Amino acid sequence: MLQLIPNNVKYSARLNKIINLKIYNKNKLKLYFYTINFPAYEENLCKMEMKYLFNMIPKNKHFFSYHYVDPSRSPFIKQCISVIYTGNTLEDIVHQIIVNNLSYEKFKVRYINIDDEKIGFGERRRIEYLIGFNITGEAEMRYPNVILGITKIHDKWILGEYKKNESDLKFHDKKPYCYSNALGVRVSRAIVNIAVSNNLKCKVIDPCCGIGTVVIEGLAMEIDIRGYEINPCIATNAKKNLQFFGYDDVIIEGNMHNITDKFDAAIVDIPYGLFSPTTLKEQIDIITTTRRIAKKAIIVTLENMDHHILSCGFNIVDKCHVSKGKFTRYITICK
């Protein structure tokens, strides 16, 4: 069932409970703190991705979870703190550091400003110095082995190992061949995450892969993904894109209706006749074949095609959309 993070009052109370009862220690569960960000037109997509990665939709741009996701997997996660200590005051954190003789070699402390609780440069440096001074080991400002994140959220303090998003999305935007109608890199990465959730070993197919943007994002996360493209010219360019980034050639030039293998998930950006005429019947045939070859499908369309998706035997389990100006893509999750 979809879990919504409550408003700030309830959120603060929930955090108090986590800290005071030390649930994450009692149940031997690790607590993680995430921050996210998104442009307004991708808000629905971000929330959908968070739902499939964390089984909840955050109402704020920061949240706690007992589940770890590498920030670089997502186009929306900015950073993560793997929580070591929590406290009501900064002194509580320092006390725990001293009592537990927390030690690191070549570490750096960084204060993480949360959007609605920012503090100035001087105060951040003071906090970083206070934390670092009490940690056993050698600090390293330029090339640390580990970064420790300290922050204050809803009057509570947390300290833990910090990891920021270091994804290759901007690099993937520089692929040699790109078409204006293709799915963007950020949207493609999010859709792959929605398709696989937290099963990175699942088998994925993009049966209308175009120039391979979705395939590239899947390969970047080491997912077993394959692409089909019926247009020889586009298939050749997709292969060159994969080669440019050093990925194995998993693009097959051929008709998706000839696929005999079965897949855990399919990602289908329905063709709509920009380069060659695509009839409604051909679009429905694509959905029908997708139903045959995949247990789950993420179907991307330029118009609402729910009736046709249902008529092909799929059940619609979730929906979202990405709108930019007058251009909207409908993203339908089916099983």
SULDANOR-V160747 format. One record per pair of residues at least 4 apart in sequence whose ideal C-beta (glycine too) atoms are under 8 Angstrom apart, sorted by the first residue. I is the first residue (numbers start at 1). J is the second residue. If there is no record, write none. Layout:
i j
I J
I J
This chain:
i j
2 51
2 56
2 57
3 55
3 56
3 57
4 56
4 57
4 59
5 11
5 56
5 57
5 58
5 59
5 60
5 63
6 10
6 11
6 14
6 59
7 11
7 59
8 12
8 60
8 154
9 13
10 14
11 15
11 60
11 154
12 16
12 154
12 155
12 156
13 17
14 18
15 19
15 64
15 153
15 154
15 156
16 20
16 156
17 21
17 23
18 22
18 23
18 24
18 31
18 64
18 86
19 86
19 87
19 88
19 156
21 26
22 26
23 27
23 29
24 29
24 30
24 31
24 66
24 83
29 66
30 66
30 68
30 82
30 83
31 64
31 65
31 66
31 83
31 86
32 64
32 65
32 66
32 67
32 68
32 80
32 81
32 82
32 83
33 62
33 63
33 64
33 80
33 81
33 83
33 151
33 153
33 158
33 160
34 62
34 63
34 64
34 65
34 69
34 71
34 77
34 78
34 79
34 80
35 61
35 62
35 77
35 78
35 79
35 112
35 114
35 115
36 46
36 50
36 58
36 61
36 62
36 63
36 74
36 76
36 77
36 78
37 61
37 76
37 78
38 42
38 43
38 45
38 46
38 76
39 43
41 322
41 323
41 324
42 46
42 76
42 186
42 187
42 190
42 322
43 47
44 48
44 320
44 321
44 322
45 49
45 187
45 190
45 320
45 321
45 322
45 331
46 50
46 76
46 190
47 51
47 57
47 58
47 320
48 52
48 190
48 194
48 318
48 320
48 331
48 333
49 53
49 74
49 76
49 190
49 193
49 194
50 54
50 56
50 57
50 58
50 76
51 55
51 56
51 57
51 318
52 193
52 194
52 197
53 67
53 69
53 73
53 74
53 193
53 197
53 198
54 58
54 63
54 65
54 67
54 69
55 67
56 63
56 65
58 62
58 63
61 115
62 114
62 115
62 153
67 198
68 80
68 82
69 73
69 74
69 77
69 80
69 198
70 80
70 163
71 77
71 78
71 79
71 80
71 163
71 164
71 165
71 166
71 167
72 165
72 166
72 167
73 77
73 167
73 189
73 193
73 221
74 165
74 167
74 189
74 190
74 193
75 167
75 169
75 185
75 186
75 189
75 190
76 190
77 165
78 164
78 165
79 112
79 149
79 162
79 163
79 164
79 165
80 162
80 163
81 112
81 149
81 151
81 158
81 159
81 160
81 161
81 162
82 160
82 161
82 162
82 163
83 158
83 159
83 160
84 102
84 159
84 160
84 161
85 92
85 93
85 96
85 97
85 158
85 159
85 160
86 93
86 156
86 157
86 158
86 159
87 91
87 92
87 93
87 95
87 96
87 156
87 157
88 92
88 155
88 156
88 157
89 93
89 157
90 94
90 127
90 130
90 152
90 157
91 95
92 96
92 157
93 97
93 131
93 150
93 157
93 159
94 98
94 130
94 131
94 134
95 99
96 100
96 102
97 102
97 131
97 134
97 135
97 159
98 134
101 136
102 134
102 135
102 136
103 135
103 136
103 137
104 135
104 136
104 137
104 145
104 146
104 148
105 137
105 138
105 145
106 137
106 138
106 139
106 140
106 143
106 144
106 145
106 146
107 132
107 135
107 137
107 138
107 139
107 140
107 144
107 145
107 146
107 147
107 148
108 132
108 139
108 140
108 141
108 144
108 146
108 147
108 148
109 128
109 129
109 131
109 132
109 135
109 139
109 147
109 148
109 150
110 128
110 147
110 148
110 149
110 150
110 162
111 119
111 124
111 127
111 128
111 149
111 150
111 151
112 149
112 150
112 151
112 162
113 117
113 118
113 119
113 124
113 151
114 118
114 151
114 152
114 153
117 151
117 152
117 153
117 154
119 123
119 124
119 152
120 124
121 125
122 126
123 127
124 128
125 129
126 130
127 131
127 150
128 132
128 150
129 133
130 134
131 135
131 148
131 150
131 159
132 139
135 139
135 148
139 144
140 144
140 145
146 161
147 161
147 162
147 163
148 159
148 160
148 161
148 162
149 158
149 159
149 160
149 161
149 162
150 157
150 158
150 159
151 157
151 158
152 156
152 157
152 158
153 158
167 189
167 220
168 172
168 220
169 173
169 185
169 186
169 189
170 174
171 245
172 185
172 213
172 216
172 217
172 220
172 245
173 185
175 211
175 213
175 216
175 241
175 244
175 245
176 237
176 240
176 241
176 244
177 211
177 237
177 238
177 240
177 241
178 182
178 211
178 213
179 210
179 211
181 274
182 210
182 211
182 213
182 269
183 187
183 188
183 191
183 213
183 214
183 269
183 300
183 329
184 188
184 213
185 189
185 213
185 217
186 190
187 191
187 322
187 329
188 192
188 213
188 214
188 216
188 217
189 193
189 217
189 220
190 194
191 195
191 214
191 267
191 298
191 300
191 331
192 196
192 204
192 214
192 217
192 218
192 221
192 223
192 225
192 267
193 197
194 298
194 331
194 333
195 204
195 265
195 266
195 267
195 296
195 298
196 200
196 202
196 204
196 221
196 223
196 264
196 265
199 264
200 221
200 222
200 223
201 224
202 223
202 224
202 264
202 265
203 224
203 262
203 263
203 264
203 265
204 218
204 223
204 224
204 225
204 226
204 263
204 264
204 265
204 266
204 267
205 225
205 226
205 227
205 228
205 259
205 261
205 263
205 265
205 266
205 267
205 293
205 294
206 212
206 214
206 215
206 218
206 225
206 226
206 227
206 228
206 266
206 267
206 268
206 269
207 227
207 228
207 256
207 259
207 266
207 268
207 286
207 289
207 290
207 293
208 228
208 229
208 230
208 256
208 268
208 269
208 270
208 271
208 286
209 214
209 215
209 227
209 228
209 229
209 238
209 251
210 229
210 234
210 238
210 269
211 234
211 237
211 238
211 241
212 216
212 227
212 229
212 238
212 239
212 241
212 242
212 251
213 217
214 218
214 225
214 227
214 267
214 269
215 219
215 225
215 226
215 227
215 238
215 242
215 250
215 251
216 220
216 241
216 242
216 245
216 247
217 221
218 223
218 225
219 223
219 225
219 242
219 245
219 247
219 248
219 250
225 250
226 250
226 251
226 252
226 263
227 238
227 250
227 251
227 252
228 251
228 252
228 253
228 254
228 255
228 256
228 259
229 234
229 235
229 238
229 251
229 252
229 253
229 254
230 235
230 253
230 254
230 255
230 256
231 235
231 275
231 276
232 236
232 253
233 237
234 238
234 275
235 239
235 251
235 252
235 253
236 240
236 253
237 241
238 242
238 251
239 243
239 249
239 251
240 244
241 245
242 247
242 248
242 249
242 250
242 251
243 247
243 249
254 258
256 286
256 289
256 290
256 293
257 285
257 289
259 289
259 293
261 293
262 293
262 294
262 295
263 293
263 294
263 295
264 294
264 295
264 296
265 294
265 295
265 296
265 297
265 298
266 290
266 293
266 294
266 296
266 297
266 298
267 297
267 298
267 300
268 286
268 287
268 290
268 297
268 298
268 299
268 300
269 300
270 283
270 286
270 287
270 299
270 300
270 301
270 302
270 305
271 278
271 282
271 283
271 286
272 278
272 283
272 301
272 302
273 277
273 278
273 279
278 282
278 283
279 283
280 284
280 308
281 285
282 286
283 287
283 305
283 308
284 288
284 308
284 311
284 312
285 289
286 290
287 291
287 297
287 299
287 305
287 308
287 309
287 312
287 314
288 292
288 312
288 313
289 293
290 294
290 297
290 299
290 312
291 297
291 312
291 313
291 314
295 335
296 333
296 334
296 335
297 314
297 333
297 334
297 335
298 331
298 332
298 333
298 334
299 305
299 309
299 314
299 331
299 332
299 334
300 329
300 330
300 331
300 332
301 305
301 329
301 330
301 332
302 328
302 329
302 330
303 330
304 330
305 309
305 330
305 332
306 310
306 316
306 332
307 311
308 312
309 314
309 316
309 332
309 334
310 314
310 315
310 316
314 334
314 335
315 334
315 335
316 332
316 333
316 334
317 333
317 334
317 335
318 332
318 333
319 330
319 331
319 332
319 333
320 331
321 328
321 329
321 330
321 331
322 328
322 329
322 331
323 327
323 328
323 329
